[in-house]
Amino acid sequence: MRLLFTLLLLLIGVSSFSQNELLAKNYAEKGEYEKAIAIYQKLVDQTPSRLDYTLSLVAMNQQLEQYEIAQTLLEQKLNTGGKLPQVTVELGHNYTLQGKDSIATIYYNEAIDYITENPRYTYTIGKAFEKFSLLDQTITLYEKAMTIDPDLDFSQQLARLYGEKGETEKMFSSFINLIENKPTTKSYALRQFSLYVTEDPNNEANILFRKILLKKLQNKPNILYNELLSWLFIQQNDYKKAFAQEKAIYKRSDEDITGIQNLAYITISNEAYDEARDIINFIIEIAPTPEMELAAHQYLMRIELETATPEDYNKLEEQYNTLLDKFGRGNSTYLIQIDFNHFLAFNQNKKELAVTNLKTLLEERLTAFQEARIKMELADILVVDEKFNRALIYYTQVQEKVKSDVLAQEARFKVARTSYFKGDFSWAQVQLDVLKKSSSQLIANDALQLSLMISDNSLEDSTQTALKKFAHADLLALQNKDAEAITQLEDIITNHKGESIEDEALLRQANLYKKTGDYLKAELNYKKLIELFNEDILADDAHFLLAKMYEFDLAQPEKAKELYEQIIFNYADSIFFTEARLRFRMLRGDLIE
C-alpha cells in the first residue's frame, strides 16, 4: 500500500512537471517571456540537473536582452562540475547577441578545444553550433575531429554545411566523394542536390554540377558520374541527354536496364511521349526476356493511343492484334489484353467484341488477382454500355475475390458510382460513407467528393432533377460523348441557375472544353467560376486548373503565375497549395528548396 502511494505521488509530480513545462513553452510562443521565466526558474530550482530547463531560462532572458542574467546562469552551470562544452557555446552565443564577437570567438574556440581531450564531444558541440547557425565553427569542429580521430566521419555533415555556407562547388564535390565511399548515402545526397538544382539548365548550380561531373568522367570514367548526370538531365526535363547517359550505364553495367526502364516511366508520367517512344523502342530491342519485351510493347501502345486521333484507331487495332498473335492470348498476356479490349470498347465502340474477348480470357487458368482485374474491366465496359445491373454483379465479384486488396475498394467505389449513374443516390451514399475511411487516400478523396456532390444537391431539390442531369452528363463524358455531355451541362447551367449545382456544372463543362481543345470556352468557364463563386468550395479548383491551362496549354506564364499566387494567399488550406507554391516559385525563377 505504501509503495502504491509512493508511486501515485511520483506520477502526480511527473504530471505537474510536464504541465508546467508545456505552460512555459506556451507563454514563450506567445511572447510572454516574463511569465515563461517565472515557470522555468521554478523548474530549474526543483530539478537543477535538467540542463534543458536552464537553457530555456537563458533563452527567455536573452529575449528580454537580460544578458547578464543569462551569463550568470550559464557560468553557474559550468561551475557545477562536469564537462559541458555545449554550455560554453551558449556563453559565446550570449556575447554574440550583445555584439561582442571577439569575446564570443574565444568561447567558441574553447568549445572546439574540448575535442582534443575527447573527440566524442564533437556530436554535442556540433549540435550546439548548428543550433545557432554557426557554420564556420561547425565546419572547423568537424574537420578537426576527423583529423584527431580518423574513425569519426562527418563527411556527410560537412558536405551539407558547405552548401549552406554557399560553397556550392565544394558541396557537390564532397557529396560525390561521399557517395563513392558510401553508396548508401546517394539518396540523401540527391535530396541535398535538389535544393540547388532546378529545371533551368542555365541555373548556376546546374552548370557547376554538370561541369564537375563531366570533368570527373574525363579523368576517371565511373558509372556513378553517368547516373548523376542522368539525374541532373531528368531534373531539367532533358530526357534525350538522360537517355544517352542511361545507355552508357547499360553498356558498362552488365546490361542492367533498370535505369532505362525508370527513365521510360518518368517520361511517360511527364507526357514526354516522343522521348518515351525512343526509350521504349530501345528496351524492346534489348529486352532479355519475352515478358519484358511484352511489357515494353504494352507501354508503347499506351503512348500511341494517348497521341492518336480517331483516324489512327484502325491501325492501332491491327497493331494490338499483331502483338497478341505474336505473344499469344493466354494468361501471360492478360494485361495487354485488358488494354486492348478497353480500347475496343471505349475508342472503337466495339463493346460486344470486347466483352466476348474478356469472357474468353476468363476461361484461362488465372490467379484471383488476374480474374479480378479482368472482371473489373468487364464491369467498366458494361457501365459504358449502360448495362448497370450486370456491371454491379461483376464489381461485387471483384470485392469478394480480392477482399484485402485496394482493388476491392476501387470496385466498391465503382458500385457507388454506377448507382449514381442509375439515379439511385441513396444506395450510392451508403457505399460512399464506408469508402470515405478507405486506406487508399485517392479512393477516400473520390468517395468524399462524390458524396458531397450528392448530399449538397439533394437538399434544395427533393426531386433531384438537376442531380440526375448531372449524373447523366458524367456518364456521357465516361462514354467519350463529350459534345453531348457539354450540352447536358449547358442545360443545367441555363435552367438551374442559382442552385448549388451550378458551380459543379461550370467546372465539369470547363474541363470538357479543355479536353476537346476549346481553350477559349474553358477559360470563360473558369473565370466565371472565380468571379461568381470565389468563396465556394470549387474556387481553388478553378484557379488551379486555369493556371495550369495558361502555363502548359496557352503559353501564358505570367497569367498562370498570378493565379498560383492567389491560391497561395487566399486558399492556404487548398489541396493544390503545395503544387501552386512550387509552380509559382518556378515561374518566378526562384531557387527551389
N, C-alpha and C positions, 0 to 999 in steps of 0.2 A: 504493500500500500504506500509506504514511504517512497519507494522507488518510482511508483506511478505518479505520485505527487511531484517529485523532483523533475521527472520528465515533462510533466504538464507545465511547470514553471519555466523550464528551459524552452519549450515550444512557444510559450507566450512571449518570452524575451526575444527569441529569434524573430517572431512575427512583428514585434514592436520595432526592432531594428530595421526590418525590411520596409515597414510603413514609413518610418522617419526618413530613410534614405530616399524613397520614392517621392516623399513630400519635398525634400530638399532639392531633388532634381527638377521637380515641377516648378518650384519657385525660381530656380536658376534659368529654366527655359523661358519663363515669363519675364525675366529681367529683374526679379525682386531679390537682389543679391543679399541685402541685409538679413532678410528672413532666412535665406539659404545658409548664410554664415552662422546664424544662431543655432540652427539644427546640426550643421556639420561640426560645430565646436563641441556640442554635447556628445556627438558620436565619437569624436576624437578623444574626448575626456574619458568616455566609457570603454573604448577599445583602442588604446594608443598603438597597438600593434598593427592596426589596419592602415597601411600606407596609402591606400586609395582614398580614405577619408581625409587624411592630411592633405593630399594633393588637391582634392576637391575644395577643401577650405582655402588653400593657397590660391587656386584659380578664382574663387569668388572675391577674395581680397584684391587680386590683380584687376578684376573687372571694375572695382571701385578705386583703382590706382593707389591702393594702400600697400605699396611695395615694401615698405619697411616691415610691416606686419608679416607679409609673405616671406620676406627674407628670414625673419626671426623663426618662423615656423619651420622653414627648411633647415636652418642651421641647428635648431634643436633636434631635428630628426637625425641629422648627420652625427650629432654628439651623443646619441643614444648607444653608440657602438654598432659594430657590424659594418659590412661593406654595402653601400647603397649608391652606386655610381649614377643611377638614374636621377637621384636627388641632386647630385652635382650638376647634371644637365639642367634640371629645373631651376637651380640657382642662377646658372648662366642665362637662362631664358628670362628670369626676373630682371636681370640687368639689361638684357636686350630691350625689354619693354620700356625701360627708362632711357633708352638711347645711349647707354654706356657700353658700346660694343667692344671696346678694348678689354674691359673687365670681364665681359661675357666670354670673350675668346679664351681668357685664362682658365675659366671653369670648364669650357668645352674641351680644351686640350687636356686638362686634368682628368676629365672623364675618359678620354681616349687612352690616357696613360694607364688606366686601370687594367687594360687587356694585356699589358706587358707582364703583369703579375699573374693574371688568369684570363686567357683568351676567351673562355666561356662567357665572360661578362659581355662579349660583343652583342649577343642577342638582346639583352636588356638595354644596353646603351643605344644600340641601333634603333630599337623601338622608341626610345625617348627622343632621339634626334629626329626621327621621321614624324613623330607627333607634332613637332614644331616646324616641319618642312626645312630642316637644316641639311640641305642636300650635300653641300661641300663637306661638312663634318661627317656625315654618314658615309660618304664615299671614302674619305680618308680612313675612317674607322674600319670599314670592311677590307680595304686594300691592305692596311697594316695587319689586321687579324690573319689574313691569308698568308702574309709573309712570315708572321710569327709561328703559326701552326698550319702547315700545308694540308692537314686533314680537314680543316674548315674550308667550306666552299660557299662563297657569297656571290658567285658569278652571276646568278640569275637576278639577285637584288641589285647588283652593280649595273647590269645592262639596263634594267628598268630605270634606275636613277640617272644614268647618262641621258636617257630620253627625256626625263622630267626636267633635267637641267638645260635641255636644248642642244646637247651634243649628239645630234641625230646620227651622224656617221659612226661615231663610237658606239652608239646604242645598237645600230644594225650589225656592225662587225662583231660586237660582243655576243649578241644573241645567236648569230650564225655559228660562232665558235662554240657556244654553249650547246647548240643542237648537235654539232659534230661530235662532241664529247658525251652528251647525254641526249640521245634521240627522243626520250620520253618527254623532254621539255618543249618539243616542237609546237604542240597545241597552244601552250602558254605563250610562246614567242609569237605565234601568228596573231593571237589576241592583242598582244602589245603592238605588233606591226600595224594592225588595223586602226590603231589610234592616230597613226601618222599618214598612212597610205590612203588615198581617195580614188574616186573614179577617174579623176583628171590625170592623164598621163604626163601633163606638164607641171603637175604639182611638184614642188621642190623635193619632198621626201620620196616621191615615186622615182624621180630622176636619179636621186642619190642611191636608192636601194638597187635600182637596175644596174647602175654603173659598178657598184660594189660586187654584185653577183657576176656580171659579165667579166670583170677583171679576175675574179676567183676562178671562173671557168677557163679562162685563157691560161692561167698559171697552173691549175691543177684540176682537171675535169672530175666532177663529183656529181652523182645523181641528185644529191641534196640541193645543189645550186639550180639544177633544172626544175626541181619540184618547187622551189621558192620563186623562181621566175614564172612558172606556170601559175602559181597562186597570185603573183603580182598582176599578171595579164588578165586573170579572171576578175580581179577587183576593178580593173579598168574596162571590163567588158570587151576586151580584145581577144576573142576566143580563137582566132586564127593563130595568133602567136602562142597562145596557151597550148593549142593543139600541136604546134611544132615542138614545143618542149616535152609534151607528153609522148610524142613519137620517139624523141631522143631517149626518154626514160625507158620506154618499151624495149628499145633495141639494146639498152645497157643493163637490163634487169631480168634477164632470163625470160623475156617476152611476157611480162606481167601486164595485163591490160586493165587492171583495176582503175588506175588513174584516168585512162581514156574513157572507160565506162562512166566514171563520176563526172567527167567533163561533159559527156553527152547528156547526162541528166540535168546538169546545170544549164546548158544551152537550151534545152527543151523548156525547162521551167522559166527561163527568161525570154522565151519566144524568139530566140536567135536561130531560126529554122534553117537558113542557108548553111551556117556553120555546123548545125546539128546533123544535117544530111551528110556532109563531108566526113564527119567523125563516125557516124553510124555505118556508112558505107565502108570505111576503113575497118571497123570492127567486124563487119560481115566477111571481109577478105581474110582477116587473120584469126577469126574465131576458132579456138582449139576444139570445140565440141559442137555437135549439131544443135544442142539445146541453147547454147549461147548465140549461135547464128540465128536461130529462130526468134529468140528474144529481140535481137537487133532488128530483124525484119519487122517484127511487131511494132517497135518504136518508130521505124521508118515509115510504116503505113499510117501510123497516127499523125505523123508530121505531114504526110501527103494529103491526108484528109483535112487536117487543120488549115492547109493552104489552098485547098481545091475549090473550084467553082462547080456548080451543078453540071456544067458541060464535061467535067472530068470524071464524073461518078462512074460511068460505064467502064472506063479504063481502069479505075480503081477496083471495081468489082472483078474484072478479069485478073488483075494482079493478085487479089486475095485468093481467087480460085487456083491460080498458078502456084502460089505458095503452099496451099493446102494439098494440091496434087503432089507436090514435092515432099512435104513433111508428113502427110497423112492427116486423117480426120478422126484420130483416136483421142484417148485421154491426155496424151503428151502434148497435144496442141490445143487443149481446151481454152486457154486464154485468148489466143488469136482467133479462135472460132467465136468466142463471145464478142470480140471486137467486130468481126466480120458481120455477124448477124445483127449486132446493134446498128452497124452501117446500113445493112439491107432494110431494116425496119424504119430507122429514123431519117435516112437520107434518100434511099431508093424507093421508099413506100412499098416495100415487099414484105409486109408484116407476116403474111401467111407462110411464105417461104422461110422466113427467119424462125418462126415458131416451130415449123416442121423440122428444120435443121437442129434446133436446140433439143427438141424431144428425142431425136435420133441420137444425139450426143449423150443424153441421159441414160441411154441403154448400155453405154460403155461401163467398164469397171472403174468406179470413181471413189475418191475419198469423200468423207462427209463434207469437207470444206468445198471441194470441187463441185459436188452436187448442189450445194447451197448457192455458190456463185452462179451456176447456170440457171437455177430456178429464179434467182433474183433478176437476172436479165430477162427471162421469160415473162416474169411478172411486170417488169418495166414496159416491155413491148405490149402486153395486154392492156395496160393502163392507157398507153397512147392510142390503142385501138378501141378504147372505151369499153373494154370487157372487164369491168371493175371487179365483179364478184369472183371471176376466175383468177384474176390477179391477186386478190386478197387471200385466196387459198394457197397460192404459191408463197406469198410473203409469210404466211403463218407457218408453212412447212420449213422455210428458211430459219425462222426463230426456233423451231423445235430441233432442227438439225445441228445448229451450232450455238447452243444456248449461251455459252460463256464467251463467245467471240463478239467483237464490236459489230460484225456483220449482222448479228441478230438484232442489235439496237437500231441499225440502219433500216432493217426490214420493218421493225416496229414503227419507225418514223414514216416509212412509205405506206404502211397501213393507215396511219393517221392522215397522210397527205391524200391518199386515194379516197378516204371517207370525205375529206374536204372537197375533192373534185366532184364527188357524188352529191354534195349538199347535205351530207349527214354530219353536221358540225358538232353535235353533242358527242357522238362517238369519237370523233377526231380529238375533241378536247380531253376525253378520258385517256387516250393514248399519249397525248402530248404532256399531260400532267405528270405521267410517270417518267417520260423521257427528259423532262427538264432537270432531272437529277442524274442524267446519264454520265458515265465515266468518260465518255468522249465529249470534249468541250465543244467540238464542231456540231455534233448532233444535239447537244443540250442547247446551244445557241439557236440552231434552226428550229428546234421544238418551241423554245420560248418566243421566237419571232412569230411563228405561225399561230401559236396560242394567243398572243396579244392581238394579232390581226383579227382572229375570230371573235374574241371577247369584246374588243373595243368596238367592233362594228355590228354587234348583236344587240347592244343595249338600247340604242336610239331607234332601231328598226326591227320590230318583232317579226316581221315577215322575212327579214334578211334578204331583201330583193337585191340591194347593191352588192352584198357579200357574195351572193350566188353568181352575179355577173362577173365579179372579180375572180372567183374561183374558176369560172369558165375561161376567162382571159388567161389565167395561169396555165390551164390545160392546153389552150391553143398555142401558147408560147412553147410548152413542152413538146407539142406536135410539130414544131417549127413552122407554124402558120402565123408568122409574125404580123403580116398585114391585117389578118382577121383579129388578132389579139389587140393590136393598136386601135382598131375600130371599136372593139368592145370596151376598151378602156376610155375611149373618147366619149362613148355613151354615158359612162359613169361620171366623167368629169363634167359633162354638159347637164345631165339630168339629176345628178345628186350633189350639185354644188352646195357647199356649206356643211355637208355631212362629214363625219370623221374619216370616211374612206377616201375623200378627195385627194389628200396628200399622198396616200399609198398609190392611187391610180396615176397621179402625175409622175411619181418616181418610177413605177413599173414601165410606163409609157416612154419615159426618157431613156431608160435602159434599152428598150427595144429599138428606139430610134438610133441610139448609138450602135447597137448590134448590126443594124441594117445600113449603117454608114450615113444616116441623115443627121449629121452633127449639128446643123443649124436648129432643127426642131428639138433635138436633145438639149441643146444649150438653153433654148427658150423655156423648156420644162423645168430644168434645174434652177434657172433664175427665178421662175415663178414660185417654185417651192421655197427658195431662200427669201423671196420678198413677202410671200403671204403666210408662210409657216415657220418663220425664223425662230420661234420659241418652242416649236413642237419637236417630237422625238426624231423625226427624219431630217431635221435641218442639217445636222452634221454629215449625214449621208450625202445630201445634195451638194454641200460644199466640197466634200472629198471627191465624189465622183466627177463633178465638173472640173475640179482642179486637175485630176488625172487625165481627163479628156483634153484639157488645154495643154498639159505637159507632153503627153505621149501621142495624141492624135492630131492636134491642131498646131503644134509647134509654137505655142504662145506661153513661154515660161514665166513671163512677168505676171500675167493674169493668174497662172497656177500658183505662183509664189504668194500672191495677195490672198488667195483663198486658203492656202495652207496656214498662213499667218492668222487668219480669222479663226480657224479651228483651234490653234494654239492658245489664243487669248480668250475665246468665247465658249469653247467646248472642251474644257480640260478633262472632263470625265468621259469623253468620247472614246470608243474602241479604236478610232482612227488617229488618236492624238499622237501616239509614238511615231507612226509612219509619217504623219503630216509634219511633225517636227523634223524628222530626218530629211524628208523631201525639201522642206523649206530651207534648211541649212545647206543642203547640197546645191540648191538653185542659187542661194546667196553666195556660194563659194567658200563656205566655212570649212575648217579642218574638222572632220567628224571624229568625235571621241566616243 
